Amino acid sequence: MSTVYSQASIIVPQSAGYQADILHAWNPQTSSLVDFDVVRNTTATRVNESGLIESVAANVPRIDWPIGGGCPSLLVEPQRTNLLQRSEEFDNAYWTKNNATVTANDAVAPDGYANADKLVENTNNTYHGLRATITSSINPFSFSVFAKSFSGNRYLQLRMANDISGSISALFDLDIGTIIVDTTLYGGGYSVSPSKIISLGNGWYKCTVSGNKTDNVGNNNIEINLSSTISGTEVDPYTGDGTSGLFIWGAQLEEGSNATSYIPTTSAAVTRNADVISKTGISSLIGQSEGTLFVDAKVDFNVTGVFCLHENTANDSRLLINISSESNLIQFFLQKSGLVEVNSVFSIPSLSDSFFKIAFVYNENNCSFFVNGVKVGADTNAETFSGTTLSRISFSNATGSTPFFGKVKSMALLPSAITEAEAIALTTL
């Protein structure tokens, strides 16, 4: 253990233990556990240590493992609803077949079970795929599916088409795991956002098309199209061989600018609640006049999220690290009895898809800020706290607004202000 971590009053390590309602943190000074409360009154999915997608029970924190190995992180997500029914049952009549057939449960899916369906083209000279119709208007939206190629049919098109105004689509190469054509707009009714492809190993990819619905006319057709050839930005009509196609699993349509973890459905839409993580009644563990708040985290879902030390019942005495992937900014903020003492904002070229190590070292008239091993600023005129003012730590501010959503590898709360050299060492990647 480093000298810096041995000074900590609370640590959430990369391999933190957990159980229902509880995320176990560690107090290295007393070897006791400091348990965070976890609230999410629905089941949810994560990637386990074996690289498989699995469901965990309500209120169980999700320790999520990177595909291909590496250190896990705590997955914290907003509330989302999968609006598609029959997310794993493409043979069901809910999915209209377009010159294609579906064989149920024909391959091992990303959850490790043989419940992936085989989508096979017929021999007609036309387009081939599946379609479901959604009558509700959502804005923005993300449509995702897990897919794997076989028999030379390597291309997947995900498309959301309004039956009156236009469509939006993206085209993926499942043999090499690349985006052939990023999100493309045809006609009106939509605006585009970047598409995404993520490898899950064993030839499986999670493919996502995202955008905005700019009008409220007509129905929205959700399409999964396949092809062995492409031309320009579209899949081509072609004569199928009756045997080639794709394995597919886990279709999801959700309101939001990014796809979140998979939400299985059967005969109705399903909602996964947000993860809410906090710890109250810890004024004795929080340095009041001085201390250090450290996080190693990645904010997702194009949002602004905060890690905050604050009063239990008010929002006017608080210290926070604010990470915004919307504007690529990191903010260090301290407010005492309603007066702003620190408000330092630093621009980062990109906060997308990257972990950042961030430290807020605070002391009376001596605050300093560190990002990825670099001291990015200081404030020598700030008053700090006294007594038991700060008594709560949470992944949001005191009112629950501006919640942090993303992944957390580690977080440490130290009751003293560490040195500049220690802060640089702690935040170096």
C-alpha positions in Angstrom: 0.0 0.0 0.0 1.3 3.5 -0.8 2.0 6.0 1.9 -0.9 8.2 0.5 -3.4 5.4 0.7 -2.4 4.4 4.2 -3.5 7.9 5.3 -7.0 7.4 3.8 -10.2 7.3 5.9 -12.2 5.7 3.1 -11.1 3.8 0.0 -13.3 2.2 -2.7 -10.8 -0.1 -4.3 -11.0 -1.7 -7.8 -12.0 -5.0 -6.4 -14.4 -3.7 -3.7 -16.6 -6.3 -2.0 -20.3 -6.0 -2.2 -23.7 -7.5 -1.3 -27.3 -6.4 -1.5 -27.6 -2.7 -0.6 -23.9 -2.4 0.3 -20.6 -1.5 -1.4 -17.8 -2.3 0.9 -15.1 0.3 1.2 -12.0 0.0 3.4 -10.7 2.1 6.2 -6.9 1.3 6.3 -6.4 3.1 9.6 -8.6 0.8 11.5 -9.1 -2.1 9.1 -12.8 -1.7 9.5 -15.3 -1.6 6.7 -17.1 1.7 5.7 -20.1 0.5 3.8 -21.7 2.7 1.1 -25.5 2.5 0.7 -26.5 1.3 -2.8 -30.1 1.9 -4.0 -31.3 0.5 -7.3 -34.7 -1.2 -6.8 -34.4 -3.3 -10.0 -32.2 -6.0 -11.4 -29.4 -4.9 -13.7 -26.6 -6.5 -15.8 -22.8 -6.3 -15.8 -19.9 -8.1 -17.4 -18.4 -10.6 -14.9 -14.9 -11.8 -14.4 -15.3 -14.4 -17.1 -16.3 -11.8 -19.7 -20.0 -12.8 -19.7 -23.0 -10.6 -19.3 -24.9 -11.5 -16.2 -27.8 -10.2 -14.2 -27.4 -9.1 -10.6 -30.2 -8.6 -8.0 -31.8 -5.3 -7.0 -29.6 -2.9 -5.0 -26.4 -5.0 -5.6 -23.6 -2.8 -6.8 -22.1 -3.8 -10.2 -18.4 -4.6 -10.3 -17.9 -4.6 -14.1 -15.0 -6.2 -15.8 -13.4 -5.1 -19.1 -13.5 -7.5 -22.0 -10.2 -9.2 -22.5 -9.0 -8.8 -18.9 -7.8 -6.0 -16.7 -9.0 -4.3 -13.5 -12.8 -4.0 -12.9 -14.7 -0.9 -12.1 -17.9 0.1 -10.3 -20.6 0.6 -13.0 -23.0 3.5 -12.1 -25.8 4.2 -14.6 -28.9 6.3 -15.1 -32.4 5.0 -15.3 -33.2 3.6 -18.7 -36.0 1.6 -20.3 -35.6 -0.9 -23.1 -38.7 -0.1 -25.2 -38.3 -3.1 -27.4 -40.1 -6.3 -26.5 -38.8 -9.8 -27.1 -35.2 -8.6 -26.9 -33.9 -12.2 -27.3 -36.8 -13.7 -29.2 -36.4 -12.7 -32.8 -38.4 -15.7 -33.9 -41.4 -14.1 -32.2 -44.1 -12.4 -34.3 -43.2 -9.1 -32.6 -40.3 -9.0 -35.1 -41.4 -8.8 -38.8 -39.2 -10.9 -41.0 -38.1 -9.2 -44.3 -37.0 -11.9 -46.7 -35.2 -13.7 -43.9 -35.9 -16.5 -41.4 -34.9 -16.9 -37.7 -33.8 -20.0 -35.9 -34.1 -19.6 -32.2 -31.4 -20.5 -29.7 -28.8 -21.5 -32.3 -25.6 -20.2 -30.8 -23.9 -19.3 -27.5 -24.7 -15.6 -26.7 -22.6 -13.1 -24.8 -24.3 -14.3 -21.5 -22.7 -17.8 -22.0 -26.0 -19.6 -22.8 -27.2 -21.0 -26.1 -29.9 -18.5 -26.6 -28.6 -16.4 -29.6 -30.8 -16.5 -32.7 -29.7 -17.2 -36.2 -30.9 -14.7 -38.8 -30.6 -16.2 -42.3 -31.3 -14.5 -45.7 -33.7 -16.2 -48.1 -33.0 -16.5 -51.9 -34.9 -13.5 -53.1 -33.1 -10.6 -54.8 -33.9 -7.8 -52.3 -33.2 -6.5 -48.8 -33.0 -9.0 -45.9 -33.6 -8.5 -42.2 -36.0 -7.8 -39.3 -38.2 -5.0 -38.2 -40.2 -4.0 -35.1 -42.4 -0.9 -34.9 -42.4 1.6 -32.0 -45.2 4.1 -31.8 -43.7 6.3 -28.9 -41.5 9.3 -29.7 -38.2 9.3 -27.9 -35.5 12.0 -28.1 -32.6 11.3 -28.1 -32.4 7.6 -28.7 -29.9 4.7 -28.9 -30.6 1.5 -30.6 -28.2 -1.4 -30.0 -27.9 -5.1 -30.7 -25.3 -7.8 -30.2 -24.3 -9.5 -33.4 -21.8 -12.0 -34.8 -21.2 -13.0 -38.5 -21.2 -16.4 -40.0 -21.0 -17.9 -43.5 -19.4 -14.8 -45.1 -22.3 -12.5 -44.3 -20.3 -9.8 -42.6 -22.3 -6.6 -42.8 -24.9 -5.4 -40.3 -27.1 -2.3 -40.7 -29.0 -0.8 -37.8 -31.7 1.6 -38.9 -34.5 3.6 -37.4 -36.9 4.7 -40.1 -39.9 6.9 -39.7 -42.7 5.7 -42.0 -43.4 9.3 -43.1 -40.3 11.6 -42.9 -36.9 9.8 -43.0 -34.4 7.5 -41.4 -31.1 7.2 -39.6 -28.7 4.3 -39.9 -25.2 3.0 -39.3 -23.3 0.2 -41.1 -20.9 -2.3 -39.3 -18.3 -4.8 -40.5 -18.6 -7.8 -38.1 -15.6 -9.7 -39.5 -13.1 -7.0 -38.4 -15.2 -5.1 -35.9 -15.3 -1.7 -37.5 -17.8 1.0 -38.4 -18.1 1.1 -42.2 -20.4 4.1 -42.3 -21.1 6.2 -39.2 -24.6 7.4 -38.4 -26.2 8.6 -41.6 -29.3 10.7 -42.1 -31.8 10.2 -44.9 -34.6 12.7 -45.4 -36.0 14.5 -42.3 -37.3 13.6 -38.9 -33.9 12.8 -37.3 -30.5 14.2 -36.5 -27.4 12.1 -36.1 -25.0 11.2 -33.3 -21.8 9.0 -33.5 -22.4 5.2 -33.8 -20.3 2.7 -31.8 -19.0 -0.8 -31.9 -17.6 -2.7 -28.9 -16.0 -6.2 -29.1 -17.1 -8.8 -26.5 -14.8 -11.5 -27.7 -15.5 -14.7 -29.6 -16.7 -12.7 -32.6 -19.5 -10.9 -30.8 -19.9 -7.1 -31.1 -22.3 -4.7 -29.5 -23.3 -2.3 -32.2 -25.2 1.0 -31.5 -26.8 3.7 -33.6 -27.8 6.9 -31.9 -29.6 10.1 -32.8 -32.4 12.5 -32.2 -36.0 12.4 -33.2 -36.8 15.8 -34.5 -40.5 15.4 -35.3 -43.4 13.5 -33.8 -45.1 12.2 -37.0 -45.5 8.6 -38.0 -44.3 5.4 -36.5 -40.7 4.4 -36.0 -39.5 1.1 -37.6 -36.5 -0.4 -35.8 -34.6 -2.5 -38.4 -31.8 -5.1 -38.3 -30.6 -5.6 -41.9 -27.8 -7.9 -43.2 -25.8 -8.1 -46.3 -22.7 -9.7 -47.9 -22.1 -6.6 -50.1 -22.4 -2.9 -49.6 -22.4 0.2 -51.8 -21.7 3.7 -50.6 -23.6 4.2 -47.3 -26.2 1.5 -47.7 -26.6 -2.2 -47.7 -27.4 -3.4 -51.2 -30.3 -5.5 -52.3 -28.9 -8.9 -53.3 -29.8 -12.5 -54.1 -29.4 -14.5 -50.9 -28.1 -18.0 -50.8 -30.6 -19.2 -48.2 -27.9 -20.2 -45.7 -25.8 -17.1 -44.8 -26.6 -14.6 -42.1 -25.8 -13.3 -38.6 -26.2 -14.4 -35.0 -28.1 -11.8 -33.1 -29.0 -11.3 -29.4 -30.1 -8.5 -27.0 -31.9 -5.8 -29.0 -32.4 -2.6 -27.0 -34.0 0.8 -27.8 -33.6 3.4 -25.0 -34.1 7.1 -24.6 -30.6 8.6 -24.2 -27.7 9.6 -26.3 -25.6 6.5 -25.4 -26.4 2.8 -25.0 -26.3 1.5 -21.5 -25.9 -2.0 -20.1 -28.3 -4.6 -21.5 -31.9 -4.7 -20.2 -33.6 -8.0 -21.1 -37.3 -7.9 -22.1 -40.1 -10.4 -22.9 -43.7 -9.3 -23.5 -43.3 -5.7 -22.3 -40.8 -2.8 -22.0 -38.5 -3.1 -18.9 -37.0 -0.2 -16.8 -33.7 -0.4 -14.9 -33.5 2.1 -12.1 -30.5 4.4 -11.6 -27.7 3.4 -9.3 -27.6 5.7 -6.2 -24.5 5.5 -4.0 -23.8 7.4 -0.8 -22.6 7.2 2.8 -24.0 9.4 5.6 -23.0 10.0 9.2 -19.2 10.0 8.6 -18.2 13.5 9.8 -15.5 11.9 12.0 -13.9 10.4 8.8 -14.0 13.6 6.8 -11.3 16.2 7.2 -13.1 19.4 7.9 -10.5 22.1 7.8 -8.2 20.1 5.5 -8.4 16.9 3.5 -8.1 15.2 0.0 -10.7 13.8 -2.3 -9.4 11.5 -5.0 -11.2 9.7 -7.8 -10.1 7.5 -10.7 -13.2 7.5 -12.9 -14.7 7.8 -16.3 -18.0 9.7 -16.8 -20.3 8.3 -19.5 -23.6 9.0 -21.2 -22.6 12.6 -22.2 -23.5 14.0 -18.8 -22.1 16.1 -16.0 -21.5 14.1 -12.8 -20.0 14.9 -9.4 -18.3 13.3 -6.4 -19.4 15.4 -3.4 -18.7 15.9 0.3 -21.5 17.8 1.9 -23.9 18.3 4.8 -26.7 15.8 5.3 -29.6 18.1 4.8 -28.3 21.1 2.9 -26.6 22.0 -0.3 -24.9 25.2 0.8 -21.7 23.6 2.4 -20.0 21.2 0.1 -16.9 20.3 -1.7 -17.0 18.5 -5.0 -15.2 17.3 -8.1 -17.4 17.8 -11.2 -16.7 15.9 -14.4 -18.5 17.0 -17.5 -18.2 15.0 -20.7 -20.8 17.4 -22.3 -18.3 20.3 -22.3 -15.0 18.4 -21.5 -14.5 20.3 -18.3 -13.3 19.3 -14.8 -14.5 21.6 -12.0 -13.2 21.9 -8.4 -15.8 23.6 -6.3 -16.1 24.5 -2.5 -19.0 26.3 -0.9 -19.2 27.2 2.7 -22.5 28.4 4.3 -23.7 29.5 0.9 -20.6 31.4 -0.1 -18.5 30.1 -3.0 -14.9 29.8 -1.9 -13.4 27.8 -4.8 -14.7 27.5 -8.3 -11.9 26.4 -10.6 -12.7 24.9 -14.0 -10.2 23.3 -16.4 -10.7 22.3 -20.0 -9.7 18.8 -21.1 -9.4 18.0 -24.8 -11.7 15.0 -24.5 -13.3 13.2 -21.5 -14.8 10.6 -23.8 -14.0 6.9 -23.1 -11.1 7.6 -20.8 -10.4 7.2 -17.1 -9.0 10.3 -15.3 -7.3 10.4 -11.9 -8.3 13.6 -10.1 -7.4 15.0 -6.7 -8.8 18.0 -4.8 -6.4 18.9 -2.0 -8.0 21.4 0.4 -6.7 23.4 3.3 -7.4 26.8 4.8 -6.2 29.3 2.2 -4.3 26.6 0.4 -6.3 24.4 -2.1 -4.7 22.7 -5.1 -6.0 20.6 -8.0 -4.5 17.7 -9.8 -5.4 15.8 -13.0 -3.4 12.8 -14.3 -0.2 13.7 -12.5 -0.3 17.4 -13.3 -1.0 20.2 -10.9 -3.6 22.2 -12.9 -4.3 25.0 -10.4 -4.5 26.4 -6.9 -6.6 28.7 -4.7 -4.9 30.5 -1.8 -7.9 32.4 -0.5 -10.5 29.8 0.3 -12.0 29.2 3.7 -12.7 25.5 4.5 -14.9 23.9 7.2 -15.0 23.3 10.9 -16.6 21.0 13.5 -18.8 18.3 11.8 -20.1 20.4 8.9 -19.3 17.7 6.3 -21.0 14.5 7.2 -21.9 12.8 3.9 -20.2 11.6 0.7 -22.2 10.8 -2.4 -22.0 10.3 -6.2 -24.2 13.4 -6.6 -24.7 16.7 -4.8 -26.8 17.0 -1.6 -30.1 17.2 -3.4 -29.4 14.2 -5.6 -29.2 16.3 -8.8 -26.1 16.1 -11.1 -25.5 12.5 -10.3 -22.3 10.8 -11.5 -22.8 8.1 -14.1 -20.0 6.1 -15.5 -17.3 3.8 -14.1 -15.2 4.2 -10.9 -11.9 2.3 -10.5 -11.0 3.8 -7.2 -12.0 6.6 -4.8 -10.2 7.7 -1.7 -11.1 10.2 1.0 -8.1 11.4 3.1 -8.6 13.5 6.3 -5.5 15.5 5.7 -4.1 17.6 2.9 -1.4 15.5 1.1 1.7 17.1 -0.3 2.1 18.2 -3.9 4.5 15.4 -4.6 2.0 12.8 -3.1 -0.8 14.3 -5.1 1.2 14.0 -8.3 2.1 10.4 -7.5 -1.5 9.6 -6.6 -2.9 10.9 -9.8 -0.3 9.8 -12.3 -1.7 7.3 -14.8 
